[in-house]
Amino acid sequence: MLRFTKNSMFVLAALGVSIGSAGFARRAQHRAPAMTVEVAPATLSPFALARLLADAPPDVVVIALDEPRHSLRFAMPAAVFGATDEALAENAPRFRRVVLAGFDLVRMDRLARRLRASGRDVRVLAGGLDSWDKTMDRDPVALPPGASAEAWQTFRDHVALRRSFGDAPAGPATPVAAPIAPIAAPAGAPTKKREGC
C-alpha cells in the first residue's frame, strides 16, 4: 500500500496540470487558423495618373483594362498580356511598377491583389475609369484671388493635364494665371505731383 504525503500530492497535482495544459496548448496551436490581414492596393488620383502618363517613366507600365471615353494615351491595353485576367496576372511585367485602370473596381482590386501576391508593385486608379472620365470632362474650379502660389501652380498643372487628356474646351478657356493684386502706397507716404501739367 502506497502512502502519499501532502507534499507529494501537491507535486503530483501540479505535474498533472502542467502536462494537461501543455497538451491543450499544442492542440490549440494546430486548430487556430493563421490570421492574415491584407491591405487594400494603393491608389492614384486621376490627375496623378495623368501626370504619370505625361511623364512616361520607364519603370512604370499603366494597363488599361477597359477603354474610357477620354483616352489613356501611352497606357497599354490589357489584351497585350493575354485574353483573360489569369493571363494578365501571369504575363504582366515583373520588374516595373504596374498601374491598373478599369471600370470594374472589384476586378481591379482582385487583379491588383493577385499581382501583389506574385511580388509586383501595383497601384490602382482611385474610383476607376468613371472618375477618370469625370475628371477629364471639365477644367478644375478656378481658385479664389487670395490662393497661394503653390495652389495656383497645382491648378495650372491640373488644367494643362485636363486639356491634354480631355476633350478640347468648348467654352472660353479658364484663366490659368493668378490675379495680380494692386500695390498700395504705404500709409502716410507723401504723394508726388506731376510737373508740367
C-alpha positions in Angstrom: 0.0 0.0 0.0 1.4 3.3 -1.1 1.3 6.2 1.3 1.4 9.8 -0.1 2.3 12.8 2.0 0.7 16.2 1.5 3.7 17.5 -0.3 3.9 14.6 -2.8 0.1 15.0 -3.5 0.7 18.7 -4.4 3.6 17.8 -6.6 1.6 15.1 -8.5 -1.3 17.5 -8.9 0.9 20.3 -10.3 2.6 17.8 -12.6 -0.8 16.6 -14.0 -2.0 20.2 -14.5 1.2 21.2 -16.4 1.0 18.1 -18.7 -2.7 18.7 -19.4 -2.2 22.4 -20.2 0.8 21.6 -22.5 -1.3 19.1 -24.4 -4.2 21.6 -24.7 -1.9 24.4 -25.9 -0.4 22.0 -28.5 -4.0 21.1 -29.8 -5.0 24.8 -29.8 -2.0 25.7 -31.9 -3.0 23.1 -34.5 -6.6 24.3 -34.6 -6.2 28.0 -34.7 -6.1 29.3 -38.3 -3.4 31.9 -39.1 -4.8 35.4 -39.2 -3.7 37.3 -42.3 -4.7 40.9 -42.8 -4.4 42.0 -46.4 -4.1 45.7 -47.1 -6.0 47.2 -50.0 -3.9 48.2 -53.0 -2.6 51.7 -53.1 -4.5 54.2 -55.3 -3.6 57.0 -57.6 -5.9 60.0 -58.3 -6.9 60.8 -61.9 -4.5 63.8 -62.0 -1.7 61.7 -60.5 -2.3 59.1 -63.3 -2.4 61.8 -65.9 1.0 63.2 -64.7 2.4 59.7 -64.7 1.2 59.1 -68.3 2.6 62.5 -69.4 6.0 61.9 -67.8 6.1 58.3 -69.1 8.8 57.0 -66.6 10.4 53.8 -68.0 9.9 51.9 -64.8 6.1 52.2 -64.8 3.5 50.5 -67.1 -0.1 51.6 -67.0 -2.5 48.8 -68.0 -6.0 49.8 -69.3 -8.5 47.1 -68.5 -11.2 48.9 -70.4 -11.5 51.8 -73.0 -12.6 55.1 -71.4 -14.2 58.0 -73.2 -11.1 60.1 -72.6 -8.1 58.3 -73.9 -5.4 56.9 -71.6 -2.7 57.8 -74.1 0.5 55.8 -73.5 -1.3 53.1 -71.5 -1.1 49.5 -72.6 -4.3 47.6 -73.3 -4.8 44.5 -71.1 -5.1 42.4 -74.2 -1.4 42.8 -74.8 -0.8 40.5 -71.9 -3.4 37.9 -72.7 -7.1 37.4 -73.3 -8.0 36.6 -69.7 -7.3 38.1 -66.2 -5.4 34.9 -65.4 -3.1 35.5 -68.4 -2.7 39.2 -67.4 -1.7 38.1 -63.9 0.8 35.7 -65.3 2.3 37.9 -68.1 2.3 41.4 -66.5 5.8 42.9 -66.2 7.6 41.8 -63.1 10.3 44.4 -62.7 8.2 47.5 -63.4 5.6 49.3 -61.3 2.1 48.4 -62.5 -0.9 50.7 -62.5 -4.3 49.2 -63.3 -7.2 51.3 -64.7 -10.6 49.9 -65.4 -14.4 50.5 -64.9 -14.9 47.5 -62.6 -13.5 48.4 -59.2 -13.8 44.8 -57.9 -11.9 43.4 -60.8 -9.2 46.0 -60.5 -8.8 45.2 -56.8 -8.8 41.4 -57.4 -6.1 41.7 -60.1 -4.0 44.1 -58.0 -4.0 41.6 -55.1 -3.0 38.8 -57.4 -0.2 40.8 -58.9 1.0 41.9 -55.5 0.9 38.3 -54.2 3.4 37.5 -57.0 5.8 40.2 -55.8 4.9 43.1 -58.1 4.5 46.7 -57.1 0.9 47.6 -58.0 -1.4 50.7 -57.8 -5.0 51.2 -59.0 -6.8 54.2 -60.3 -8.9 55.7 -57.5 -12.6 55.5 -58.5 -11.7 53.6 -61.7 -12.2 54.9 -65.2 -15.5 56.6 -64.2 -13.5 59.0 -62.1 -11.0 59.5 -64.9 -13.8 60.4 -67.4 -15.5 62.8 -64.9 -12.2 64.5 -64.0 -11.3 64.9 -67.7 -14.7 66.3 -68.6 -14.1 69.8 -67.3 -11.3 72.1 -66.0 -10.9 72.3 -62.3 -12.8 75.1 -60.5 -10.9 78.4 -60.5 -9.1 79.4 -57.3 -10.1 82.4 -55.3 -7.9 85.5 -55.7 -6.1 85.0 -52.4 -4.9 81.5 -53.1 -1.2 80.7 -52.6 1.4 80.4 -55.3 1.6 76.7 -54.7 -2.2 76.3 -55.1 -2.0 78.2 -58.4 0.8 76.1 -59.7 -1.2 72.9 -58.9 -4.2 74.4 -60.6 -2.3 75.3 -63.8 -0.8 71.8 -63.8 -4.3 70.2 -63.5 -5.7 72.4 -66.2 -2.8 71.5 -68.6 -3.3 67.8 -67.9 -7.1 68.0 -68.3 -6.6 69.8 -71.7 -4.0 67.3 -72.7 -6.1 64.2 -71.9 -9.6 65.5 -72.0 -11.6 67.0 -74.9 -10.8 70.4 -76.2 -12.6 73.0 -74.1 -16.0 74.0 -75.7 -16.3 77.4 -73.9 -13.9 80.1 -73.1 -10.7 79.0 -71.5 -10.4 79.0 -67.8 -7.9 81.7 -66.7 -4.8 79.9 -65.5 -2.8 83.0 -64.3 -3.0 84.2 -60.7 -4.6 87.6 -60.5 -2.2 90.4 -59.8 -3.1 92.4 -56.7 -2.7 96.2 -57.0 0.2 97.6 -55.0 -1.0 100.2 -52.5 1.2 103.1 -51.4 2.3 102.8 -47.7 0.2 104.8 -45.3 1.5 108.3 -44.7 3.7 108.4 -47.7 3.8 111.8 -49.5 2.1 111.9 -52.8 4.1 113.3 -55.8 2.7 115.9 -58.1 3.4 115.6 -61.7 5.3 118.5 -63.2 4.4 120.2 -66.4 0.7 119.5 -66.4 
